[in-house]
Amino acid sequence: MSRVAARKRRTLAPRMASGSPIPYNRVMSSILIVATADNHLGRYHARMSPARLEMRRERLREGFERAATYAAEHRADLFLHGGDLFDTPSPSNADLDFVASCLRRLRDAGTRVFAVGGNHDTPSGRTVQGGIAPLEPLAELDGLTYFGSDELEKVRLELGGRSVCVGGLTPFPGHGGRDPLDALASGGEDVEVFVTHGCIEGHGITGGRDPVLLKRMAAALPNLRLVIAGHDHGYAVERAGSARLVAPGATEQMTFGEIGNAPGFAVIRLGDGEVRVRHERTAAQPREVLTLTSTSSDGDLGPGALELIERAASPDAMLKLYLAGPVSREEYRELEIPAILAFGQERCFHFELDVSQLYIRDEFASEVARGVRISQQDEIRTVTEEMIAAASADQERSWLAAARDAILERYA
């Protein structure tokens, strides 16, 4: 038995704050479900000032709040969460208080909440937050039902005039990439709605130890109607037999690599004969990736970079600029990287500069694929200058300069 399952088992019967069962007396032809995942509340961003970081975190809260508000206003029967509500197993009090207020609204609307943990907010062992996930205390207070075990847990409800079995599990670190749907093959044959954390087959980028939900496994379970799977930040729906496998996607873009993903959550109608799924969009903070090559700017990267930033910048934008291509040693020395970084930071909500694709042109022999590499000393100076320019305190800049000088002395 898992470390969570070994604890005192919580009652999984539907409860109100008073402890009395929730009455299911609404008449409807189908069950309304709102599903979300990967909100990553409290996510940290390097090189972002404390004030900007709090503004960014407020945007992450807005994404989750949009899903919870939709469920409450439409009096959804179920609110399902596929994991990574928080970006860490130790969220801030502000985020915990915010989530508690959202759960209170859902409870007042008569919406049942079921959730699993994700790879970000599930403790990796007892040495991390005592092995207690942040959703466990909220579950103890009847704010939600938390499927926090790596073994199948399930609840039978009366919804829409019929009985529905909801199950779920949290894949723990060391799960080994095992398909969470395996748990339904023995003892979970009656589960109709299943919640977990892992990539749906054919979607998302997985490592060797990431859980992957196979469509053939879902199709082999005749009673399974709906699977909600967090982890993949892109929205996806797959048919597998009589079931739908749904990745709700993230409610906000988390990285520059997710610019193509439209953030949002899933709205699902589960009827006797069909499962209808649609994507409800949420607002994303503007993001853009820019690239300037030395060949397109005649080697004069500095002025070209400033012009490119000026055209794309706005107070709300998050920009990333790549400088790439071959440059002469003289051109590289004249490139004022700290000034470019400061220029972008002044004009944008957040700005990142990447010079890893710049390389020195071989001036004495035929040019090869990557030319002559910049020396380690030059790289140390360049990176340190960027960090000093981004530092918010004089003491931090002083420490960085001292560290740079101490490292460079080793090369003397």
NORLINCOR-V188408 format. One record per residue. RES is the residue in one letter. SS is DSSP state (~ for helix, > for strand, _ for the rest). NEAR is the number of other ideal C-beta (glycine too) atoms within 12 Angstrom. D_CENTER is the distance of its C-alpha to the mean C-alpha in Angstrom with 1 decimal. Layout:
BEGIN
res:RES ss:SS near:NEAR d_center:D_CENTER
res:RES ss:SS near:NEAR d_center:D_CENTER
END
This chain:
BEGIN
res:M ss:_ near:12 d_center:28.9
res:S ss:_ near:25 d_center:25.5
res:R ss:_ near:26 d_center:25.3
res:V ss:_ near:32 d_center:23.7
res:A ss:_ near:20 d_center:26.1
res:A ss:_ near:14 d_center:29.0
res:R ss:_ near:20 d_center:28.5
res:K ss:_ near:9 d_center:30.4
res:R ss:_ near:18 d_center:29.2
res:R ss:_ near:26 d_center:28.1
res:T ss:_ near:15 d_center:29.8
res:L ss:_ near:27 d_center:27.7
res:A ss:_ near:18 d_center:30.2
res:P ss:_ near:29 d_center:29.1
res:R ss:_ near:25 d_center:30.0
res:M ss:_ near:19 d_center:30.4
res:A ss:_ near:13 d_center:30.5
res:S ss:_ near:9 d_center:34.3
res:G ss:_ near:12 d_center:33.8
res:S ss:_ near:11 d_center:35.4
res:P ss:_ near:17 d_center:34.0
res:I ss:_ near:29 d_center:32.3
res:P ss:_ near:13 d_center:34.8
res:Y ss:_ near:23 d_center:33.7
res:N ss:_ near:12 d_center:36.4
res:R ss:_ near:20 d_center:34.7
res:V ss:_ near:10 d_center:36.1
res:M ss:_ near:20 d_center:34.0
res:S ss:_ near:17 d_center:34.0
res:S ss:_ near:27 d_center:30.4
res:I ss:> near:38 d_center:27.4
res:L ss:> near:34 d_center:24.7
res:I ss:> near:47 d_center:21.1
res:V ss:> near:46 d_center:17.9
res:A ss:> near:54 d_center:14.7
res:T ss:> near:55 d_center:11.1
res:A ss:_ near:51 d_center:7.9
res:D ss:_ near:51 d_center:4.2
res:N ss:_ near:46 d_center:5.6
res:H ss:_ near:39 d_center:4.8
res:L ss:> near:43 d_center:8.5
res:G ss:_ near:33 d_center:10.6
res:R ss:_ near:36 d_center:8.5
res:Y ss:_ near:23 d_center:11.4
res:H ss:_ near:28 d_center:12.8
res:A ss:_ near:16 d_center:15.9
res:R ss:_ near:27 d_center:19.1
res:M ss:_ near:23 d_center:18.1
res:S ss:_ near:19 d_center:20.8
res:P ss:~ near:14 d_center:20.4
res:A ss:~ near:13 d_center:21.3
res:R ss:~ near:26 d_center:18.8
res:L ss:~ near:22 d_center:16.0
res:E ss:~ near:20 d_center:16.9
res:M ss:~ near:21 d_center:17.1
res:R ss:~ near:33 d_center:13.6
res:R ss:~ near:33 d_center:12.4
res:E ss:~ near:22 d_center:14.7
res:R ss:~ near:35 d_center:13.1
res:L ss:~ near:41 d_center:9.7
res:R ss:~ near:36 d_center:12.3
res:E ss:~ near:25 d_center:14.0
res:G ss:~ near:41 d_center:11.4
res:F ss:~ near:46 d_center:11.6
res:E ss:~ near:31 d_center:15.3
res:R ss:~ near:29 d_center:15.9
res:A ss:~ near:46 d_center:15.1
res:A ss:~ near:42 d_center:17.1
res:T ss:~ near:28 d_center:19.9
res:Y ss:~ near:33 d_center:20.2
res:A ss:~ near:38 d_center:20.7
res:A ss:~ near:26 d_center:23.1
res:E ss:~ near:20 d_center:25.1
res:H ss:_ near:24 d_center:25.6
res:R ss:_ near:24 d_center:26.3
res:A ss:_ near:39 d_center:24.0
res:D ss:_ near:38 d_center:25.2
res:L ss:> near:45 d_center:21.9
res:F ss:> near:48 d_center:18.4
res:L ss:> near:48 d_center:16.1
res:H ss:> near:53 d_center:12.7
res:G ss:_ near:55 d_center:11.1
res:G ss:_ near:49 d_center:9.3
res:D ss:_ near:44 d_center:6.6
res:L ss:_ near:53 d_center:8.2
res:F ss:> near:40 d_center:8.5
res:D ss:_ near:32 d_center:7.2
res:T ss:_ near:28 d_center:10.7
res:P ss:_ near:30 d_center:13.6
res:S ss:_ near:22 d_center:15.6
res:P ss:_ near:33 d_center:14.2
res:S ss:_ near:22 d_center:16.7
res:N ss:~ near:13 d_center:19.5
res:A ss:~ near:18 d_center:18.5
res:D ss:~ near:32 d_center:15.1
res:L ss:~ near:27 d_center:17.1
res:D ss:~ near:16 d_center:19.8
res:F ss:~ near:29 d_center:17.7
res:V ss:~ near:40 d_center:16.2
res:A ss:~ near:27 d_center:19.8
res:S ss:~ near:22 d_center:21.2
res:C ss:~ near:39 d_center:18.9
res:L ss:~ near:37 d_center:20.0
res:R ss:~ near:23 d_center:23.6
res:R ss:~ near:27 d_center:23.5
res:L ss:~ near:41 d_center:22.4
res:R ss:~ near:30 d_center:25.1
res:D ss:~ near:20 d_center:27.7
res:A ss:_ near:27 d_center:27.0
res:G ss:_ near:26 d_center:27.7
res:T ss:_ near:40 d_center:24.2
res:R ss:> near:42 d_center:23.3
res:V ss:> near:48 d_center:19.8
res:F ss:> near:47 d_center:18.6
res:A ss:> near:49 d_center:15.5
res:V ss:_ near:51 d_center:14.4
res:G ss:_ near:47 d_center:12.4
res:G ss:_ near:44 d_center:9.6
res:N ss:_ near:37 d_center:10.0
res:H ss:_ near:35 d_center:8.5
res:D ss:_ near:44 d_center:10.6
res:T ss:_ near:45 d_center:13.5
res:P ss:_ near:29 d_center:16.3
res:S ss:_ near:20 d_center:17.6
res:G ss:_ near:17 d_center:21.2
res:R ss:_ near:16 d_center:23.6
res:T ss:_ near:11 d_center:23.7
res:V ss:_ near:20 d_center:20.1
res:Q ss:~ near:22 d_center:20.7
res:G ss:~ near:17 d_center:23.5
res:G ss:~ near:23 d_center:21.3
res:I ss:_ near:26 d_center:20.4
res:A ss:_ near:44 d_center:17.0
res:P ss:~ near:40 d_center:16.2
res:L ss:~ near:42 d_center:16.6
res:E ss:~ near:33 d_center:20.0
res:P ss:~ near:22 d_center:22.1
res:L ss:~ near:35 d_center:20.9
res:A ss:~ near:34 d_center:22.0
res:E ss:~ near:21 d_center:25.3
res:L ss:_ near:23 d_center:25.9
res:D ss:_ near:29 d_center:25.5
res:G ss:_ near:36 d_center:22.5
res:L ss:_ near:42 d_center:20.9
res:T ss:> near:42 d_center:21.5
res:Y ss:> near:39 d_center:19.2
res:F ss:_ near:46 d_center:19.4
res:G ss:_ near:46 d_center:18.8
res:S ss:_ near:34 d_center:21.1
res:D ss:_ near:33 d_center:20.8
res:E ss:_ near:30 d_center:23.8
res:L ss:_ near:34 d_center:24.0
res:E ss:> near:37 d_center:24.5
res:K ss:> near:29 d_center:25.7
res:V ss:> near:34 d_center:27.2
res:R ss:> near:22 d_center:29.8
res:L ss:> near:34 d_center:29.9
res:E ss:> near:22 d_center:32.4
res:L ss:> near:34 d_center:30.7
res:G ss:_ near:25 d_center:32.4
res:G ss:_ near:18 d_center:35.7
res:R ss:> near:21 d_center:34.5
res:S ss:> near:17 d_center:33.0
res:V ss:> near:33 d_center:29.4
res:C ss:> near:30 d_center:27.9
res:V ss:> near:44 d_center:24.2
res:G ss:> near:41 d_center:22.8
res:G ss:> near:48 d_center:19.8
res:L ss:_ near:45 d_center:18.8
res:T ss:_ near:47 d_center:16.2
res:P ss:_ near:44 d_center:16.4
res:F ss:_ near:35 d_center:17.1
res:P ss:_ near:26 d_center:17.1
res:G ss:_ near:16 d_center:20.2
res:H ss:_ near:31 d_center:19.8
res:G ss:_ near:18 d_center:20.9
res:G ss:_ near:20 d_center:19.2
res:R ss:_ near:25 d_center:21.3
res:D ss:_ near:33 d_center:20.7
res:P ss:~ near:46 d_center:19.8
res:L ss:~ near:40 d_center:22.2
res:D ss:~ near:30 d_center:25.0
res:A ss:~ near:38 d_center:25.1
res:L ss:~ near:37 d_center:26.4
res:A ss:_ near:23 d_center:29.3
res:S ss:_ near:13 d_center:31.2
res:G ss:_ near:16 d_center:31.3
res:G ss:_ near:31 d_center:28.6
res:E ss:_ near:20 d_center:30.6
res:D ss:_ near:23 d_center:30.8
res:V ss:_ near:38 d_center:27.1
res:E ss:_ near:38 d_center:26.4
res:V ss:> near:44 d_center:22.8
res:F ss:> near:49 d_center:20.4
res:V ss:> near:55 d_center:16.8
res:T ss:> near:58 d_center:14.9
res:H ss:> near:47 d_center:11.8
res:G ss:_ near:50 d_center:12.4
res:C ss:> near:40 d_center:12.9
res:I ss:> near:42 d_center:15.7
res:E ss:_ near:28 d_center:18.6
res:G ss:_ near:21 d_center:18.7
res:H ss:_ near:29 d_center:15.1
res:G ss:_ near:31 d_center:12.3
res:I ss:_ near:16 d_center:13.2
res:T ss:_ near:24 d_center:14.2
res:G ss:_ near:16 d_center:16.0
res:G ss:_ near:11 d_center:19.2
res:R ss:_ near:17 d_center:17.9
res:D ss:_ near:29 d_center:14.9
res:P ss:_ near:41 d_center:16.0
res:V ss:> near:36 d_center:17.0
res:L ss:> near:48 d_center:18.5
res:L ss:_ near:32 d_center:21.8
res:K ss:~ near:28 d_center:23.4
res:R ss:~ near:20 d_center:26.8
res:M ss:~ near:31 d_center:25.9
res:A ss:~ near:38 d_center:24.7
res:A ss:~ near:22 d_center:27.9
res:A ss:_ near:20 d_center:30.1
res:L ss:_ near:35 d_center:29.3
res:P ss:_ near:17 d_center:31.6
res:N ss:_ near:24 d_center:30.4
res:L ss:_ near:36 d_center:26.6
res:R ss:_ near:39 d_center:25.7
res:L ss:> near:47 d_center:21.9
res:V ss:> near:57 d_center:18.9
res:I ss:> near:51 d_center:15.4
res:A ss:> near:57 d_center:12.8
res:G ss:> near:52 d_center:9.1
res:H ss:_ near:43 d_center:7.2
res:D ss:_ near:40 d_center:8.1
res:H ss:_ near:41 d_center:6.2
res:G ss:_ near:32 d_center:9.9
res:Y ss:_ near:37 d_center:12.2
res:A ss:> near:35 d_center:15.0
res:V ss:> near:31 d_center:18.1
res:E ss:> near:30 d_center:20.7
res:R ss:> near:23 d_center:24.1
res:A ss:> near:30 d_center:25.4
res:G ss:_ near:23 d_center:28.9
res:S ss:_ near:22 d_center:28.9
res:A ss:> near:38 d_center:25.1
res:R ss:> near:37 d_center:22.1
res:L ss:> near:48 d_center:18.9
res:V ss:> near:46 d_center:16.0
res:A ss:> near:42 d_center:12.3
res:P ss:_ near:54 d_center:11.4
res:G ss:_ near:45 d_center:8.4
res:A ss:_ near:47 d_center:5.8
res:T ss:_ near:48 d_center:8.2
res:E ss:_ near:41 d_center:7.9
res:Q ss:_ near:34 d_center:7.7
res:M ss:_ near:35 d_center:6.0
res:T ss:_ near:25 d_center:8.8
res:F ss:~ near:27 d_center:12.3
res:G ss:~ near:15 d_center:11.9
res:E ss:~ near:27 d_center:10.1
res:I ss:_ near:22 d_center:13.1
res:G ss:_ near:16 d_center:14.4
res:N ss:_ near:30 d_center:11.7
res:A ss:_ near:23 d_center:12.9
res:P ss:_ near:38 d_center:10.4
res:G ss:> near:37 d_center:11.9
res:F ss:> near:43 d_center:12.8
res:A ss:> near:48 d_center:15.6
res:V ss:> near:35 d_center:19.1
res:I ss:> near:38 d_center:21.4
res:R ss:> near:28 d_center:25.1
res:L ss:> near:40 d_center:26.4
res:G ss:_ near:23 d_center:30.1
res:D ss:_ near:17 d_center:32.9
res:G ss:_ near:11 d_center:33.1
res:E ss:_ near:18 d_center:29.8
res:V ss:> near:33 d_center:26.0
res:R ss:> near:22 d_center:24.9
res:V ss:> near:34 d_center:21.3
res:R ss:> near:22 d_center:20.2
res:H ss:> near:28 d_center:17.1
res:E ss:> near:29 d_center:17.1
res:R ss:> near:24 d_center:15.7
res:T ss:_ near:34 d_center:14.2
res:A ss:_ near:19 d_center:15.0
res:A ss:_ near:31 d_center:13.1
res:Q ss:_ near:34 d_center:14.4
res:P ss:_ near:22 d_center:16.8
res:R ss:> near:31 d_center:15.9
res:E ss:> near:29 d_center:18.4
res:V ss:> near:25 d_center:19.2
res:L ss:> near:34 d_center:23.0
res:T ss:> near:27 d_center:25.3
res:L ss:> near:36 d_center:28.8
res:T ss:> near:24 d_center:31.1
res:S ss:_ near:30 d_center:34.4
res:T ss:_ near:18 d_center:36.3
res:S ss:_ near:18 d_center:35.3
res:S ss:_ near:25 d_center:36.2
res:D ss:_ near:16 d_center:39.4
res:G ss:_ near:26 d_center:38.0
res:D ss:_ near:23 d_center:37.9
res:L ss:~ near:38 d_center:34.2
res:G ss:~ near:30 d_center:34.4
res:P ss:~ near:20 d_center:35.7
res:G ss:~ near:28 d_center:33.8
res:A ss:~ near:39 d_center:30.5
res:L ss:~ near:29 d_center:31.5
res:E ss:~ near:21 d_center:32.6
res:L ss:~ near:31 d_center:29.4
res:I ss:~ near:34 d_center:27.3
res:E ss:~ near:22 d_center:29.8
res:R ss:~ near:18 d_center:29.4
res:A ss:~ near:25 d_center:25.6
res:A ss:_ near:27 d_center:25.1
res:S ss:_ near:20 d_center:24.5
res:P ss:_ near:17 d_center:23.8
res:D ss:_ near:20 d_center:20.4
res:A ss:_ near:28 d_center:19.3
res:M ss:> near:38 d_center:17.0
res:L ss:> near:38 d_center:19.0
res:K ss:> near:30 d_center:19.1
res:L ss:> near:41 d_center:22.6
res:Y ss:> near:25 d_center:23.8
res:L ss:> near:42 d_center:27.5
res:A ss:> near:25 d_center:28.9
res:G ss:> near:31 d_center:32.2
res:P ss:> near:29 d_center:35.5
res:V ss:> near:33 d_center:37.2
res:S ss:_ near:26 d_center:40.4
res:R ss:~ near:23 d_center:40.6
res:E ss:~ near:13 d_center:42.2
res:E ss:~ near:25 d_center:39.4
res:Y ss:~ near:32 d_center:36.8
res:R ss:~ near:16 d_center:38.7
res:E ss:~ near:16 d_center:39.1
res:L ss:_ near:36 d_center:35.4
res:E ss:_ near:24 d_center:34.3
res:I ss:~ near:35 d_center:30.7
res:P ss:~ near:25 d_center:30.4
res:A ss:~ near:22 d_center:32.0
res:I ss:~ near:37 d_center:29.6
res:L ss:~ near:37 d_center:26.6
res:A ss:~ near:24 d_center:28.3
res:F ss:~ near:26 d_center:29.2
res:G ss:~ near:39 d_center:25.6
res:Q ss:~ near:31 d_center:24.3
res:E ss:~ near:19 d_center:27.2
res:R ss:~ near:25 d_center:26.5
res:C ss:_ near:31 d_center:22.7
res:F ss:_ near:28 d_center:20.0
res:H ss:> near:37 d_center:18.5
res:F ss:> near:40 d_center:20.1
res:E ss:> near:32 d_center:19.7
res:L ss:> near:44 d_center:22.7
res:D ss:> near:26 d_center:22.7
res:V ss:> near:35 d_center:26.3
res:S ss:> near:20 d_center:25.6
res:Q ss:> near:21 d_center:27.1
res:L ss:> near:38 d_center:30.4
res:Y ss:> near:29 d_center:33.3
res:I ss:> near:29 d_center:37.0
res:R ss:_ near:26 d_center:39.5
res:D ss:_ near:18 d_center:42.2
res:E ss:_ near:16 d_center:45.3
res:F ss:_ near:11 d_center:47.9
res:A ss:_ near:9 d_center:47.1
res:S ss:_ near:10 d_center:45.6
res:E ss:_ near:16 d_center:41.9
res:V ss:_ near:13 d_center:39.6
res:A ss:_ near:10 d_center:36.1
res:R ss:_ near:17 d_center:34.5
res:G ss:_ near:24 d_center:37.7
res:V ss:> near:23 d_center:38.4
res:R ss:_ near:20 d_center:35.4
res:I ss:_ near:28 d_center:35.1
res:S ss:_ near:16 d_center:36.5
res:Q ss:~ near:14 d_center:34.4
res:Q ss:~ near:19 d_center:36.2
res:D ss:~ near:24 d_center:35.2
res:E ss:~ near:24 d_center:31.5
res:I ss:~ near:24 d_center:31.7
res:R ss:~ near:26 d_center:33.3
res:T ss:~ near:30 d_center:30.9
res:V ss:~ near:27 d_center:27.7
res:T ss:~ near:28 d_center:29.5
res:E ss:~ near:27 d_center:30.6
res:E ss:~ near:34 d_center:27.1
res:M ss:~ near:25 d_center:26.0
res:I ss:~ near:29 d_center:29.2
res:A ss:~ near:28 d_center:28.7
res:A ss:~ near:29 d_center:25.2
res:A ss:_ near:25 d_center:26.4
res:S ss:_ near:19 d_center:27.0
res:A ss:_ near:13 d_center:29.9
res:D ss:~ near:11 d_center:33.2
res:Q ss:~ near:12 d_center:33.1
res:E ss:~ near:18 d_center:29.9
res:R ss:~ near:21 d_center:31.5
res:S ss:~ near:14 d_center:34.6
res:W ss:~ near:17 d_center:32.8
res:L ss:~ near:26 d_center:31.1
res:A ss:~ near:22 d_center:34.4
res:A ss:~ near:16 d_center:36.2
res:A ss:~ near:21 d_center:33.7
res:R ss:~ near:25 d_center:34.1
res:D ss:~ near:19 d_center:37.9
res:A ss:~ near:15 d_center:38.0
res:I ss:~ near:19 d_center:36.0
res:L ss:~ near:20 d_center:38.2
res:E ss:~ near:12 d_center:41.3
res:R ss:_ near:12 d_center:40.5
res:Y ss:_ near:15 d_center:41.0
res:A ss:_ near:8 d_center:44.4
END
